[in-house]
Amino acid sequence: MKDFLCCCEYINVKGDRSHIMAMCCDCEELDNIADRCLCCKDQPGNYGLFAQPCLDRIRIPWIGGAVKVNLGMICPMFLIPSFIGLAATSCTMTVIVAVSLPIVFFLLYINVSFLRFHPKSRLFCSWFWSSCGFLLWVLEYMVMAYREILLSENLALLFLVGVAIYFYLLTKGNPGIVGHSTRFDSSEDSARDTVLDINTPKVGIVESESQSQPAVDGQRRVSCNVCKIEQGSRTSHCKLCGVCIDRRDHHCLWINHCIGANNHRSFVLCLMFFTLACSYGAHLTMTTVCTPDMYLDYFLLPVNCQFVYSDMHIGVSFVSALYAALLAILGAMCLVQQFMLICRSLTVYEWRKNRYNALIGCNMGSHQNLGCIRNCCQFWFQSRPGHYISITEV
């Protein structure tokens, strides 16, 4: 029978019973790190050995046992308002925050050790949703209070946000997980996607988890050493999800989900409406807190923003608009990349595997390339296979 735990007790990573009041006691890993620092010795390269026990001790009391606090989800909820409030104090602080935040996130994004120790981290996903929620709150609570935005304009913005959320929910569905029972389909369309002729060069889809099999009837098969299944010609294994995805584009950390054959279209549409919503929200805020001017009797653009730091509310609204504009620019850059690859019938994963060929000027076209127009029509209008297993079965 399982021992009863009070609200402040929990079972730690070693399987022992512990108490949240002892969070700074009996941590051998942390003691070793402190001893090495005091003795000026080199630290071990595997920081996950002490990071996991330390993070396991951060808990809050709860009925039936202390609950572990997910710092990756909690921190953005406090950091985003703090950074925007700090940037709203002066123009200098706005520049400092605007320059430092992208650098920090870029270094964290490319840090292999972070994803290695926290493969299921929700930091980026939580930052994305916290940013969207805070920006929407600023516009509806602070900017709308100035009564400069029409009801129709606000409804149009909420419509863009609602459509983006709808396609986000579709994107969070099954990306196209290839199950153990999946076999190569004999149909013409499926054969084009799952079987690669032995005389055709393979376009960067084999990872270290994949292994080529002997040719059968002039066709080369590839199997995944992790999932123990046969892969199609455009199927690849995701290390973060731990499954094989048909036509895997990439693993998006900002939504904490893989993008594959089954949700690629909805991802592009979600990214499109997200970019439109950020752009329109930034425009509405800028033309409200700054002095606007009418161009061509139709376009209203901000021309004078010299007094935005005179009031804290106006400063927060102005900085939030700049943040929304930055998100819109990043979303537009991702959209351009997606559209360029769709026109060439390539995924982000295949493109990354062929970056060296692109640098030396070699042809990046794949055996799936049917021309720009046909590739776009195939992407937007061709139905997706329905043989993928459910995520709950993985």
C-alpha positions as CSV (number, residue, x, y, z in Angstrom):
1,M,0.0,0.0,0.0
2,K,1.3,3.4,-0.9
3,D,2.4,5.6,2.0
4,F,0.2,8.7,2.6
5,L,2.0,12.0,1.9
6,C,1.2,15.2,3.6
7,C,0.9,18.4,1.6
8,C,4.6,19.2,2.1
9,E,6.1,15.8,1.4
10,Y,7.0,14.2,-2.0
11,I,9.0,11.4,-3.5
12,N,12.3,12.7,-4.9
13,V,14.1,11.5,-8.0
14,K,16.0,8.8,-6.0
15,G,12.7,7.3,-4.8
16,D,13.1,8.5,-1.2
17,R,10.5,10.4,0.8
18,S,11.4,14.1,1.3
19,H,10.1,17.4,2.6
20,I,10.0,20.8,0.9
21,M,11.6,22.4,4.0
22,A,14.7,20.3,3.3
23,M,15.2,21.7,-0.2
24,C,18.6,23.0,0.7
25,C,19.7,20.0,2.7
26,D,21.4,16.7,1.7
27,C,22.1,17.6,-1.9
28,E,25.3,15.7,-2.7
29,E,25.5,17.0,-6.3
30,L,25.2,20.6,-5.3
31,D,27.8,20.1,-2.5
32,N,30.2,18.7,-5.1
33,I,29.7,21.7,-7.3
34,A,30.3,24.1,-4.4
35,D,33.4,22.3,-3.3
36,R,34.8,22.4,-6.8
37,C,34.1,26.2,-7.0
38,L,35.8,26.8,-3.6
39,C,38.8,24.7,-4.6
40,C,39.1,26.3,-8.1
41,K,38.6,22.9,-9.8
42,D,37.1,22.2,-13.2
43,Q,33.4,21.6,-13.2
44,P,32.0,18.4,-14.8
45,G,30.6,18.8,-18.3
46,N,27.3,17.1,-17.6
47,Y,25.4,19.7,-15.7
48,G,22.3,17.6,-15.8
49,L,23.6,15.5,-13.0
50,F,23.0,18.3,-10.5
51,A,20.3,20.3,-12.4
52,Q,17.7,17.5,-12.2
53,P,17.9,17.0,-8.4
54,C,17.9,20.8,-7.8
55,L,14.8,21.3,-10.1
56,D,13.1,18.4,-8.4
57,R,13.2,20.2,-5.0
58,I,11.3,23.3,-6.3
59,R,7.8,22.4,-5.2
60,I,4.6,23.9,-3.7
61,P,2.4,22.3,-1.0
62,W,-0.6,20.4,-2.4
63,I,-3.2,17.9,-1.3
64,G,-1.7,14.4,-1.5
65,G,1.9,15.6,-1.8
66,A,4.0,18.6,-2.9
67,V,3.7,19.4,-6.6
68,K,6.8,20.1,-8.7
69,V,6.9,23.6,-10.1
70,N,7.7,23.7,-13.9
71,L,9.9,26.8,-14.1
72,G,9.8,26.7,-17.8
73,M,6.1,27.4,-17.8
74,I,6.0,29.8,-14.8
75,C,9.0,32.1,-15.5
76,P,7.7,33.6,-18.8
77,M,4.5,34.7,-17.0
78,F,6.5,37.0,-14.8
79,L,9.4,37.8,-17.0
80,I,7.5,39.2,-20.0
81,P,5.5,41.9,-17.9
82,S,8.7,42.7,-16.0
83,F,10.8,43.2,-19.2
84,I,8.1,45.3,-20.9
85,G,7.6,47.4,-17.8
86,L,11.4,47.9,-17.6
87,A,11.6,48.8,-21.3
88,A,8.7,51.3,-20.9
89,T,10.7,53.5,-18.5
90,S,12.9,55.1,-21.1
91,C,14.2,54.9,-24.7
92,T,17.5,53.6,-23.5
93,M,16.0,50.8,-21.6
94,T,13.9,49.9,-24.6
95,V,17.0,49.6,-26.7
96,I,18.8,47.5,-24.1
97,V,15.9,45.1,-23.6
98,A,15.3,44.9,-27.4
99,V,18.9,44.0,-28.1
100,S,19.5,41.6,-25.2
101,L,16.3,39.5,-25.3
102,P,16.8,38.1,-28.9
103,I,20.5,37.4,-28.2
104,V,19.6,35.4,-25.0
105,F,16.9,33.4,-26.7
106,F,19.1,32.7,-29.7
107,L,21.8,31.4,-27.5
108,L,19.3,29.3,-25.5
109,Y,17.7,28.0,-28.7
110,I,21.0,26.7,-30.2
111,N,22.3,25.4,-26.9
112,V,22.3,21.7,-27.4
113,S,22.9,20.9,-23.8
114,F,19.6,22.7,-22.8
115,L,17.5,20.5,-25.1
116,R,19.5,17.5,-24.1
117,F,18.7,17.9,-20.4
118,H,15.2,19.3,-21.0
119,P,13.9,17.6,-24.1
120,K,10.3,18.3,-23.1
121,S,10.8,21.8,-21.9
122,R,7.8,24.1,-22.2
123,L,9.9,27.3,-21.9
124,F,9.5,28.4,-25.5
125,C,5.9,27.4,-25.7
126,S,5.1,29.2,-22.5
127,W,6.9,32.3,-23.6
128,F,4.9,32.2,-26.9
129,W,1.5,32.0,-25.1
130,S,2.5,34.4,-22.4
131,S,3.5,37.0,-25.0
132,C,0.3,36.6,-26.9
133,G,-1.8,36.8,-23.8
134,F,0.0,39.8,-22.4
135,L,-0.1,41.7,-25.7
136,L,-3.8,41.1,-26.1
137,W,-4.4,42.2,-22.5
138,V,-2.5,45.4,-23.1
139,L,-4.5,46.2,-26.2
140,E,-7.9,45.4,-24.7
141,Y,-7.3,46.9,-21.3
142,M,-4.9,49.8,-21.8
143,V,-5.1,50.9,-25.5
144,M,-8.9,50.5,-25.9
145,A,-9.3,52.8,-22.9
146,Y,-8.2,55.8,-25.0
147,R,-11.3,55.1,-27.2
148,E,-9.4,55.7,-30.5
149,I,-10.0,52.2,-31.9
150,L,-13.3,51.5,-33.6
151,L,-15.4,48.5,-32.6
152,S,-15.1,47.1,-36.1
153,E,-11.3,47.3,-35.9
154,N,-11.2,45.5,-32.6
155,L,-13.6,42.8,-33.9
156,A,-11.3,42.4,-36.9
157,L,-8.3,41.9,-34.6
158,L,-10.2,39.4,-32.4
159,F,-11.2,37.5,-35.6
160,L,-7.6,37.2,-36.7
161,V,-6.6,36.0,-33.2
162,G,-9.5,33.5,-33.1
163,V,-8.6,32.0,-36.5
164,A,-4.9,31.7,-35.5
165,I,-6.0,29.8,-32.3
166,Y,-8.2,27.5,-34.4
167,F,-5.4,26.6,-36.7
168,Y,-3.1,26.2,-33.7
169,L,-5.4,23.6,-32.3
170,L,-5.4,21.8,-35.6
171,T,-1.6,21.9,-35.6
172,K,-1.4,20.4,-32.2
173,G,-3.1,17.2,-33.6
174,N,-1.4,14.2,-35.0
175,P,1.5,15.4,-37.2
176,G,1.7,12.1,-39.1
177,I,3.2,9.6,-36.7
178,V,4.2,6.4,-38.4
179,G,3.3,3.4,-36.3
180,H,4.8,-0.1,-36.0
181,S,2.0,-1.5,-38.1
182,T,2.5,0.9,-41.0
183,R,3.8,-0.6,-44.2
184,F,4.5,0.8,-47.6
185,D,1.3,1.5,-49.5
186,S,1.0,0.0,-53.0
187,S,-1.0,3.0,-54.4
188,E,0.6,5.4,-56.8
189,D,0.5,8.5,-54.6
190,S,1.7,6.7,-51.5
191,A,4.4,4.9,-53.4
192,R,5.7,8.3,-54.6
193,D,6.0,9.4,-51.0
194,T,7.2,6.2,-49.3
195,V,9.4,4.4,-51.8
196,L,12.6,5.7,-53.2
197,D,14.1,4.2,-56.3
198,I,17.6,2.8,-55.8
199,N,19.0,4.9,-58.6
200,T,17.6,8.2,-57.1
201,P,19.9,10.1,-54.7
202,K,18.3,10.4,-51.3
203,V,17.7,14.0,-50.2
204,G,19.0,14.3,-46.7
205,I,16.5,12.3,-44.7
206,V,18.6,9.7,-43.0
207,E,19.6,10.5,-39.5
208,S,21.9,8.5,-37.2
209,E,18.8,6.6,-36.1
210,S,18.1,5.3,-39.6
211,Q,19.7,2.4,-41.3
212,S,19.6,1.5,-45.0
213,Q,18.3,-2.0,-45.9
214,P,19.2,-4.1,-48.9
215,A,17.3,-3.3,-52.1
216,V,14.2,-5.3,-52.8
217,D,12.8,-5.3,-56.4
218,G,14.9,-2.3,-57.3
219,Q,13.7,-0.2,-54.3
220,R,15.7,0.9,-51.3
221,R,14.2,0.6,-47.8
222,V,15.3,2.5,-44.7
223,S,14.5,1.5,-41.2
224,C,14.6,3.4,-37.9
225,N,16.8,1.9,-35.3
226,V,14.8,3.5,-32.5
227,C,11.2,2.8,-33.5
228,K,12.1,-0.5,-35.3
229,I,10.0,0.3,-38.3
230,E,10.5,0.8,-42.0
231,Q,10.7,4.5,-42.9
232,G,9.4,6.1,-46.1
233,S,11.6,8.1,-48.3
234,R,10.5,11.3,-46.6
235,T,10.0,9.9,-43.1
236,S,12.4,10.9,-40.3
237,H,12.8,10.4,-36.6
238,C,12.2,13.2,-34.1
239,K,14.6,13.0,-31.2
240,L,12.4,15.2,-29.0
241,C,9.1,13.4,-29.7
242,G,10.7,10.0,-29.9
243,V,8.6,8.9,-32.9
244,C,9.0,8.8,-36.7
245,I,7.0,11.5,-38.6
246,D,5.9,11.2,-42.2
247,R,7.3,14.2,-44.2
248,R,8.6,15.8,-41.0
249,D,9.2,19.5,-41.5
250,H,10.7,20.3,-38.1
251,H,10.0,20.2,-34.4
252,C,8.7,23.7,-33.4
253,L,9.8,24.6,-29.9
254,W,7.4,27.6,-29.8
255,I,4.4,25.3,-29.9
256,N,6.2,22.2,-28.5
257,H,5.0,20.0,-31.3
258,C,6.3,18.3,-34.4
259,I,5.3,19.5,-37.9
260,G,4.7,16.8,-40.4
261,A,2.5,15.7,-43.3
262,N,-0.7,15.8,-41.3
263,N,-0.4,19.3,-39.8
264,H,1.9,21.2,-42.1
265,R,-0.9,23.1,-43.8
266,S,-2.5,24.1,-40.5
267,F,0.9,25.2,-39.2
268,V,1.5,27.6,-42.2
269,L,-2.0,29.0,-41.8
270,C,-1.6,29.5,-38.1
271,L,1.7,31.3,-38.7
272,M,0.1,33.4,-41.4
273,F,-2.8,34.6,-39.2
274,F,-0.5,35.0,-36.2
275,T,1.7,37.4,-38.3
276,L,-1.4,39.3,-39.5
277,A,-2.8,39.6,-35.9
278,C,0.6,40.9,-34.6
279,S,1.0,43.4,-37.4
280,Y,-2.6,44.7,-37.1
281,G,-2.4,44.9,-33.3
282,A,0.9,46.8,-33.5
283,H,-0.6,49.2,-36.0
284,L,-3.7,49.9,-33.9
285,T,-1.6,50.5,-30.8
286,M,0.9,52.8,-32.6
287,T,-1.7,54.9,-34.2
288,T,-3.4,55.3,-30.8
289,V,-0.5,56.2,-28.5
290,C,1.4,58.2,-31.1
291,T,0.3,61.1,-33.2
292,P,-1.0,59.7,-36.5
293,D,-1.3,61.1,-39.9
294,M,-3.5,60.1,-42.9
295,Y,-1.8,59.0,-46.1
296,L,-3.6,58.7,-49.5
297,D,-6.8,59.4,-47.6
298,Y,-6.9,55.8,-46.4
299,F,-3.7,54.7,-44.5
300,L,-3.3,56.0,-41.0
301,L,0.4,55.9,-39.9
302,P,2.1,57.1,-36.7
303,V,4.4,60.1,-37.2
304,N,5.3,61.5,-33.8
305,C,6.1,59.2,-30.8
306,Q,8.2,61.6,-28.7
307,F,5.9,61.7,-25.7
308,V,5.3,58.0,-25.3
309,Y,7.6,57.7,-22.2
310,S,5.9,60.5,-20.3
311,D,3.2,58.2,-18.9
312,M,3.7,54.6,-17.8
313,H,0.5,53.3,-19.4
314,I,1.5,54.9,-22.8
315,G,5.0,53.6,-22.4
316,V,3.8,50.0,-21.8
317,S,1.5,50.2,-24.8
318,F,4.2,51.6,-27.0
319,V,6.7,48.9,-26.0
320,S,4.1,46.2,-26.4
321,A,3.5,47.5,-30.0
322,L,7.2,47.3,-30.7
323,Y,7.2,43.7,-29.3
324,A,4.2,42.7,-31.5
325,A,5.9,44.2,-34.5
326,L,9.1,42.2,-33.8
327,L,7.0,39.0,-33.5
328,A,5.3,39.9,-36.8
329,I,8.7,40.3,-38.5
330,L,9.9,37.0,-37.2
331,G,6.7,35.3,-38.3
332,A,7.0,36.9,-41.8
333,M,10.5,35.6,-42.1
334,C,9.3,32.1,-41.2
335,L,6.5,32.4,-43.7
336,V,8.9,33.4,-46.5
337,Q,11.1,30.4,-45.7
338,Q,8.0,28.0,-45.7
339,F,6.7,29.4,-49.0
340,M,10.1,29.1,-50.7
341,L,10.5,25.5,-49.5
342,I,6.9,24.6,-50.5
343,C,7.6,25.9,-54.0
344,R,10.5,23.5,-54.2
345,S,8.7,20.6,-52.5
346,L,11.2,20.5,-49.7
347,T,10.8,20.4,-45.9
348,V,12.9,22.4,-43.4
349,Y,14.6,19.1,-42.4
350,E,15.6,18.3,-45.9
351,W,16.7,21.8,-46.5
352,R,18.9,21.7,-43.4
353,K,20.5,18.5,-44.6
354,N,21.3,20.1,-47.9
355,R,22.6,23.5,-46.7
356,Y,26.1,22.5,-47.8
357,N,24.9,21.8,-51.3
358,A,23.2,25.1,-51.3
359,L,26.4,26.9,-50.3
360,I,28.4,25.3,-53.1
361,G,25.7,25.9,-55.7
362,C,24.5,22.4,-56.2
363,N,20.9,21.6,-57.1
364,M,18.7,21.4,-54.1
365,G,15.7,20.0,-55.9
366,S,14.2,16.7,-54.7
367,H,12.8,13.8,-56.5
368,Q,9.4,15.2,-55.4
369,N,9.8,18.5,-57.3
370,L,7.0,18.9,-59.9
371,G,7.5,22.6,-60.5
372,C,6.5,25.6,-58.4
373,I,2.8,25.7,-59.3
374,R,2.2,22.0,-59.1
375,N,4.1,21.8,-55.8
376,C,1.9,24.5,-54.3
377,C,-1.3,22.9,-55.6
378,Q,-0.1,19.6,-54.2
379,F,0.6,21.1,-50.8
380,W,-2.6,23.1,-50.4
381,F,-5.1,20.8,-52.1
382,Q,-3.9,17.3,-52.0
383,S,-5.6,15.2,-49.3
384,R,-3.4,13.7,-46.6
385,P,-3.2,9.9,-45.9
386,G,-5.3,8.7,-43.0
387,H,-3.3,5.7,-41.9
388,Y,-1.4,7.5,-39.1
389,I,-1.7,6.1,-35.5
390,S,-3.1,8.2,-32.7
391,I,-0.8,10.1,-30.4
392,T,-2.3,8.3,-27.5
393,E,-1.0,5.0,-28.9
394,V,2.6,6.2,-28.8
